[in-house]
């Protein structure tokens, strides 16, 4: 039986409308496609920026989370940080923010590929994960975030609207290139999500996750895609911190703490761009257990004990971010 919880798409509707209303000063470009779908360019032709990224991150989290930019953090001399907290972290992160909807159109060099994230995923329900979450959204409007540097083809936009069960005119697509400031913020804001995703991959019962929050340093963007992707990953892998509050036995939570940090992966120890290159740029060859925050704290709410594992690696962060000595 599908649990009825608040509509993620309904929660983000006022956030999307406010984003459009503030598009000029947020340096975004908004237009309607031929089929009526609303397209928000947050870094392709538009400049975008940190505040645009922060607000888009909250939309990506289904309106259930608060994303803040802070001027202090655990990395000495690096004042730019992203912090994430969620009212319902499992639904916000896995039910909305996780980039789990594979989208493609065409073949060969002109093919378009993207992973969709955001609340529109919960309308389409294309992933088995939604059965585990016992959640399926219903809404007259839909929003999806695509981490791409080009506009999706119109037939694919039609397909997205159809699978979300909405008219194309009720669909909003937000485009956030990895190399943009906007994209950098929205990727690093996934620090809590990657911890929950790995927790799920390790077989821990999602129903036992009661709450959580996370933070990570905001890296400098790069015009080179591989460098930009590497830095946003490294911000989480080497500088991310997450604190989860869990139900269950202490021994199970302690075991999870030991396996959860990025340092538990066989591919840990080099900037992600180097790891990616070593696998001939085949993302699927990278150890999936690498994608997790650097430092983890797990509090067992039934006993009050907290288990910590992992560490922030300042040397690897400096190497990745290109910080001059």
C-alpha angles and dihedrals in degrees: 000000000000113000115229111227130156115304109257092203091050090050093054096043094089089043091053092046091050090049090054092046090052096040095116097057092036086056094236129141118224126188143150122248123223091269092051098255115144116239122196114195107204100173115351103084093349121075098222117173148196097304092048088052092050093052094044089051090058089050090049088053091057097251090288098104143061119226118192136180114221135190097219135056147139096288110088113234094008109104101176115094140159120217126191131191127170137201090212106015097184095051094038096047106030099025094047120003099045111101095230105134111092112210127186141163131181132358139260125013093339095053119123120219129176143151113232121220133175136062095312087077090068091057095050094041092195095149127078087226091080091063088056090047090048088222136125123165129221119197141142091228131050136196129193131179120215122193095214140125097218137050117266115246116261096244089057091049088053090050092050091051092047094050090047089052095236136115111261089245088063094054124096121193118192116199117205115174116211092234094056128090089239092052092046092058095045092050096048089047085070090077092109093041095056090052091052092045092053090045087056092046090053089057100251114153108258090208088068093061105098104169145336150168138198146188139196137176116264108239126213113263122241131207088223109086098215092048091047092048091047094052095049090050093045092052087065100033095050104020108024122112126191131183116197128186111213140182122219141061120337093231092056091048092047090051090050091051091056093051100039107073120089089243089071089070124096089229096056119116107062134066109275093244089062092048090048092050092048089059091050090254092297103144092194092062092063114098103261089213089067092077103089138097121282097239128033132192118187119189117200100215094199095058101022092231121137124209120201131194140164129029143234110261109212095180094055091045091053091048092050098042094047093236111177114230 
